[in-house]
Amino acid sequence: MIAAADFNITKVQRSKLNDINLENIPFGKYFTDHMLEVDFEDGEWKTPEIKPYQPFLMEPSLAALHYGQAIFEGVKAYKNAAGEAFIFRPHDNFERFNISAQRMQMPEIPEDIFMEGLKLLINLDKNWIPDQKDHSLYIRPFMFSSDEAIGVKPSDKYKFVIILSPTGPYYSLPMRIYVEEQYVRAVPGGVGYAKAAGNYGAAMFATAKAKKKGYDQVLWTDAYEHKYVQECGTMNVFFIIGNTVITPDLESGTILAGVTRDSVIEVCKEMGFRVEERSLSIDEVIDAHKDGLLHEVFGTGTAATISLIKELRYKDYIMEFDTDKWQTAPEIKARLNDIRYGRTEDTHSWMIKV
Ligand SMILES: *Cc1c(COP(=O)(O)O)cnc(C)c1O
């Protein structure tokens, strides 16, 4: 059991916060004063360190750079009107982190290092959580193999790190989406359900091609038939057809189990929607569109919470939506934000006080 006293803490002499205006700060560009770093060596996690944010020194042979044992998480902390800091569902991210670690043959991180470390670090950099409307502190835990050798094998050494980045509102304009039929993000038996760094690298080529065609993102389809919808870029995807909210199920292991996805499912149920987690074919989506039953389509993820989809293109069939008229997705987003910023009762116990 690791307690707060077991962390080695070195504080900065002077906070960088004095030099930065946190208003409308771009996503992921600025980092707070401190970081958490723990090494795994000789089969065990060493003493966790919280220290000034600083570069790593690394050998060119660093294993992660060659064979890609690298995983990460995305979490957010919010300040309520009284100035108290809360983290949104961090335990779910902790559990998912270890699911990713297991799949990538990396050591699991003990709960107390992850959770206590997170709280200690955020507490130390609490002033970095912006007060402004819709601002938050983005939390990036990650782990990578740190052997200095290029033999192909699971590394003996790993580094677990948490960095924090203050962020403004993630203004995501309604997106135009290209239904991808050639490239795939994930396959059954693969690593799609893990938050592995390589999944992101592997998605960039297809995304860049879609961008050249004038689209913002791709809607991934299944690897065998290119028929069933999977995820939208790096977000989970939801369709409101009639009175039912539908999102792909997690059974095949090709979908990342988003914490936002799970939260949206809960909120939709509370709003009285029928929610179905099941396979959904692009043909069914098109039929619903032709019948006038396809009401709203949106992506979900920690960075933007909900991104509306204003156009969906499958081959030559184009589905366009007037997102200004949508009621449901904006309400889901508002309800989630009310919980996060402490404006409504947190009946799910999603908010963890720092
Ligand atoms: C991180 C991620 C999501 C969203 O997960 P959240 O926990 O909601 O942030 C969805 N899809 C992919 C592929 C992801 O990597």
PDBQT file of the ligand as one rigid body, heavy atoms in Angstrom, charges set to zero:
ROOT
HETATM    1  C1  LIG A 401      -9.906   7.518 -25.901  1.00  0.00    +0.000 C 
HETATM    2  C2  LIG A 401     -10.748   6.979 -27.003  1.00  0.00    +0.000 A 
HETATM    3  C3  LIG A 401     -12.144   7.136 -27.030  1.00  0.00    +0.000 A 
HETATM    4  C4  LIG A 401     -12.893   7.951 -26.011  1.00  0.00    +0.000 C 
HETATM    5  O1  LIG A 401     -12.773   7.470 -24.722  1.00  0.00    +0.000 OA
HETATM    6  P1  LIG A 401     -13.139   8.430 -23.490  1.00  0.00    +0.000 P 
HETATM    7  O2  LIG A 401     -12.857   7.605 -22.303  1.00  0.00    +0.000 OA
HETATM    8  O3  LIG A 401     -14.569   8.765 -23.642  1.00  0.00    +0.000 OA
HETATM    9  O4  LIG A 401     -12.276   9.632 -23.619  1.00  0.00    +0.000 OA
HETATM   10  C5  LIG A 401     -12.850   6.557 -28.064  1.00  0.00    +0.000 A 
HETATM   11  N1  LIG A 401     -12.233   5.874 -29.033  1.00  0.00    +0.000 NA
HETATM   12  C6  LIG A 401     -10.900   5.713 -29.061  1.00  0.00    +0.000 A 
HETATM   13  C7  LIG A 401     -10.277   4.946 -30.154  1.00  0.00    +0.000 C 
HETATM   14  C8  LIG A 401     -10.122   6.254 -28.042  1.00  0.00    +0.000 A 
HETATM   15  O5  LIG A 401      -8.791   6.089 -28.076  1.00  0.00    +0.000 OA
ENDROOT
TORSDOF 0
